[in-house]
Amino acid sequence: MDLASFITRRLVYAALVLLALSVLVFSILQLVPGDPAVTVGGMGASQADIEVIRHQLGFDQPVWWQFLSWLGGLFTGDWGTSIVSREPVLPILIERFRMTLLLASAGILFAAVVGVTLGVNAALRANSVSDLLLSVIALIGVSAPIFWIGLILQLIFSVRLGLLPSTGAGSLSHLILPALAIGGNSIGIIMRMTRASLLEVLQQDYVRTAQAKGLKHRTVIYTHALRNAFVPILTVIGIQFAYLMGGAVLIETVFVWPGIGKLLADSVFRRDFPIVQGAILIIGAFFILVNTLVDFAYTIVDPRIKAS
């Protein structure tokens, strides 16, 4: 299969999955109890007022018509109007997504650097005391709930030491704690995959041949072994990056970070369905995009994948 066919097939898959996701998101929200028209009208609204609001919002139309209208709006840039703020949904989502992307990027960068470094060190010292200690730390990191890590960081660096702000956004100091919290959970996963993948590659004949030729140990590890071990590591980093977008719902709530995760959590409680639909769709689309880019990256790291 040539590269053009490979890319075309992956893009078609991504479009089909995105369409299925849009159907799923719309269907689930139809089953959620509560009437958004009642939320808009308030406690004092009469039944007649609520019916008028339902008509204005289009909720009195058949479900299939509402879905097609919403789906058509996605392609024309009209993602609806927020039921609560009465503002267009798309600009709100773009601004909040930008903040979440900043947070997730900082988190995965931190997790990738620390996780790969620790994983390489654990593989080179396999079955030693330091390897056992790193494995225990990785297990704790994987098991710890992401919001718990955030609360512990707030307690130590904000409450006890007073070094960093505990909530809010606007400066680098506001970014550090939520980025450490959201990336901390991924360090253990990346480290374990790096260790396992590198140990497997180190057993290959070409690595022993390179060592027998007298190449420097650092050259053998970082030029030959780690490059070939990087495909599964790249997969894990890509999946974790997409996972962080979902985990942002918790971390952004803990740190009051104005991202799409906090917007989603607030909108669920307010029955602001246009915001909820758009936010879930953007997070899902980002997940699909990252996985597609990881597939493309395979062909760069290991050209044999393109051929197959």
C-alpha positions in Angstrom: 0.0 0.0 0.0 1.5 3.4 -1.0 1.5 6.4 1.3 -1.4 8.2 -0.5 -3.7 5.2 -0.1 -2.6 4.7 3.5 -3.4 8.4 4.3 -6.7 8.3 2.4 -7.9 5.2 4.2 -7.0 6.6 7.6 -8.8 9.9 6.8 -12.0 8.0 5.7 -11.9 5.9 8.9 -11.5 9.1 11.0 -14.5 10.8 9.2 -16.7 7.7 9.7 -15.8 7.5 13.4 -16.5 11.2 13.8 -19.9 10.8 12.2 -20.7 7.9 14.5 -19.6 10.0 17.5 -21.9 12.9 16.5 -24.9 10.5 16.4 -23.9 9.0 19.7 -23.5 12.4 21.4 -26.8 13.7 20.2 -28.7 10.5 21.1 -27.3 10.3 24.6 -28.3 13.9 25.3 -31.8 13.2 24.2 -32.1 10.6 27.0 -30.7 12.9 29.7 -33.5 13.9 32.2 -34.5 17.5 32.5 -35.9 20.1 30.1 -33.5 22.9 29.0 -36.5 25.1 28.3 -37.4 25.0 32.1 -33.8 26.0 32.8 -34.0 29.0 30.5 -37.5 30.0 31.8 -36.6 29.8 35.4 -38.6 28.6 38.4 -41.3 31.2 37.9 -42.1 30.4 34.2 -45.6 29.3 33.3 -46.3 26.3 31.1 -47.1 28.7 28.2 -43.8 30.5 28.6 -41.9 27.1 28.6 -43.7 26.1 25.4 -42.8 29.4 23.7 -39.1 28.8 24.7 -39.2 25.3 23.4 -40.5 26.6 20.1 -37.8 29.3 20.0 -35.0 26.7 20.7 -36.5 24.2 18.2 -37.1 21.5 20.8 -40.7 21.1 19.7 -39.5 19.7 16.3 -39.0 15.9 15.6 -35.7 14.5 16.9 -34.5 13.5 13.5 -35.0 17.1 12.3 -33.2 18.5 15.3 -30.2 16.2 14.6 -30.0 17.0 10.9 -30.3 20.7 11.7 -27.5 20.4 14.2 -25.4 18.3 11.9 -25.8 20.7 9.0 -24.9 23.6 11.3 -21.6 21.9 12.1 -20.5 22.1 8.5 -21.6 25.8 8.1 -20.0 27.0 11.3 -23.3 27.5 13.1 -23.0 25.3 16.2 -26.0 26.8 17.8 -26.5 29.3 20.6 -25.7 28.7 24.3 -29.0 28.3 26.2 -27.5 30.1 29.3 -25.4 32.9 27.9 -27.3 33.3 24.5 -23.9 33.6 22.8 -22.8 31.6 19.7 -21.4 28.2 20.8 -18.4 27.9 18.4 -16.4 31.0 19.5 -16.8 29.9 23.2 -15.6 26.4 22.4 -12.6 27.6 20.4 -11.4 29.9 23.2 -11.9 27.2 25.9 -10.3 24.5 23.7 -7.2 26.7 23.2 -6.7 26.8 27.0 -7.2 23.0 27.3 -4.8 22.3 24.5 -2.2 24.5 26.2 -2.7 22.6 29.4 -2.6 19.1 27.8 0.4 20.0 25.7 2.4 21.1 28.8 1.3 18.0 30.6 2.2 15.5 27.9 5.6 17.2 27.3 6.4 16.8 31.0 5.1 13.2 31.1 7.0 12.2 27.9 10.3 13.7 29.0 10.2 12.2 32.5 8.6 8.9 31.5 11.0 8.1 28.7 14.0 9.1 30.8 13.0 6.9 33.7 12.0 4.1 31.4 15.4 4.0 29.7 17.2 4.1 33.0 15.0 1.3 34.3 15.7 -0.9 31.2 19.4 -0.3 31.4 19.4 -1.3 35.1 16.8 -4.1 34.8 16.2 -6.2 37.9 18.3 -3.9 40.1 17.2 -2.1 43.2 16.7 1.2 41.3 14.6 -0.7 38.6 12.4 -2.1 41.4 12.0 1.4 43.0 11.1 3.0 39.7 8.6 0.3 39.0 6.9 0.9 42.4 6.8 4.7 41.7 5.3 4.0 38.3 2.6 1.8 39.8 1.7 4.4 42.3 1.5 7.0 39.6 -0.7 4.9 37.4 -3.0 4.0 40.3 -3.4 7.5 41.8 -6.6 9.3 40.7 -5.7 12.4 38.7 -7.7 14.8 40.9 -6.0 13.4 44.0 -2.6 14.3 42.5 -3.9 17.8 41.8 -5.2 18.3 45.4 -1.8 17.0 46.8 0.1 19.4 44.6 -2.1 22.3 45.7 -1.7 21.4 49.4 2.2 21.2 49.1 3.1 24.0 46.7 0.3 26.5 47.3 -1.0 26.0 50.8 2.1 24.9 52.7 5.0 26.5 50.7 3.1 29.3 49.0 5.2 29.1 45.9 2.5 28.8 43.2 -1.1 29.9 42.8 -3.6 27.1 43.5 -6.3 28.3 41.0 -6.8 30.5 38.0 -5.0 31.2 34.7 -3.1 34.0 33.0 0.6 33.3 33.6 3.2 30.5 33.5 3.0 30.1 37.3 -0.7 29.3 36.9 0.1 26.6 34.4 2.7 24.6 36.3 0.6 22.8 38.9 -2.2 21.8 36.7 0.3 20.6 34.0 2.2 18.5 36.6 -1.1 17.1 37.9 -2.5 16.2 34.5 0.8 14.8 33.2 1.8 13.0 36.4 -0.7 10.2 35.9 0.8 9.4 32.4 4.5 9.2 33.6 4.1 5.7 35.0 2.4 4.4 31.8 5.0 5.9 29.5 7.9 4.7 31.7 6.6 1.1 31.8 6.1 1.0 28.0 9.6 2.5 27.4 11.2 -0.1 29.8 9.4 -3.1 28.2 9.9 -2.0 24.6 13.6 -1.2 25.1 14.3 -4.4 27.0 12.8 -6.4 24.1 14.9 -4.5 21.5 18.1 -5.0 23.5 17.7 -8.7 23.1 17.8 -8.5 19.3 20.7 -9.8 17.3 21.5 -6.5 15.6 22.0 -4.8 18.9 24.5 -7.4 20.0 26.2 -7.1 16.6 26.5 -3.3 17.1 28.0 -3.9 20.5 30.4 -6.5 19.2 31.6 -4.0 16.5 32.8 -1.8 19.3 30.3 1.0 19.0 29.9 3.3 22.0 27.3 2.2 24.5 25.5 5.5 24.2 25.4 5.2 20.4 24.0 1.7 20.5 21.2 2.6 23.0 20.1 6.0 21.7 20.8 5.6 18.0 19.9 2.0 17.3 17.9 0.5 20.1 15.7 3.4 21.3 14.7 4.4 17.7 13.4 0.9 17.0 11.7 0.7 20.4 9.9 4.0 19.8 6.9 2.8 17.9 4.9 1.4 20.9 6.2 4.3 23.0 4.9 6.8 20.4 1.5 5.0 20.5 1.3 5.3 24.3 2.3 9.0 24.2 -0.3 9.7 21.5 -3.1 7.9 23.4 -2.1 9.6 26.7 -2.2 13.0 25.0 -5.7 12.4 23.8 -6.6 11.0 27.2 -5.4 14.1 28.9 -8.1 16.1 27.0 -10.7 13.9 28.7 -8.9 14.1 32.1 -9.0 17.9 31.8 -12.6 17.8 33.0 -11.3 16.9 36.5 -8.1 18.9 36.6 -9.7 22.1 35.2 -12.4 21.8 37.9 -9.8 21.4 40.7 -7.6 24.3 39.5 -10.5 26.4 38.1 -8.7 26.4 34.8 -10.9 28.0 32.1 -10.7 25.2 29.6 -13.2 23.1 27.7 -13.3 20.5 30.4 -14.5 22.9 33.1 -16.9 24.4 30.5 -18.3 20.9 29.9 -18.8 20.1 33.5 -20.5 23.5 34.2 -22.8 23.1 31.1 -23.9 19.6 32.1 -25.3 21.0 35.4 -26.9 24.0 33.6 -28.5 21.7 30.9 -26.8 23.8 28.3 -27.0 21.1 25.6 -25.6 23.0 22.7 -22.4 23.6 24.7 -22.3 20.0 25.9 -22.7 18.6 22.4 -20.1 20.8 20.9 -17.6 20.2 23.7 -17.9 16.4 23.6 -17.6 16.5 19.8 -14.4 18.6 19.9 -12.8 16.4 22.5 -13.8 13.3 20.5 -12.5 14.8 17.3 -9.2 15.7 19.0 -8.9 12.1 20.2 -9.5 10.8 16.6 -7.0 13.4 15.2 -4.2 12.4 17.6 -4.6 8.7 16.8 -4.6 9.4 13.1 -1.4 11.5 13.4 0.2 8.7 15.4 -0.6 6.3 12.6 1.1 8.7 10.2 4.1 9.0 12.5 4.5 5.3 12.4 5.5 5.5 8.7 8.2 8.0 9.6 9.7 6.1 12.6 9.4 2.6 10.9 9.0 2.6 7.1 8.1 -1.1 7.1 4.6 -0.2 8.5 3.9 1.8 5.4 4.7 -1.2 3.2 2.3 -3.4 5.1 
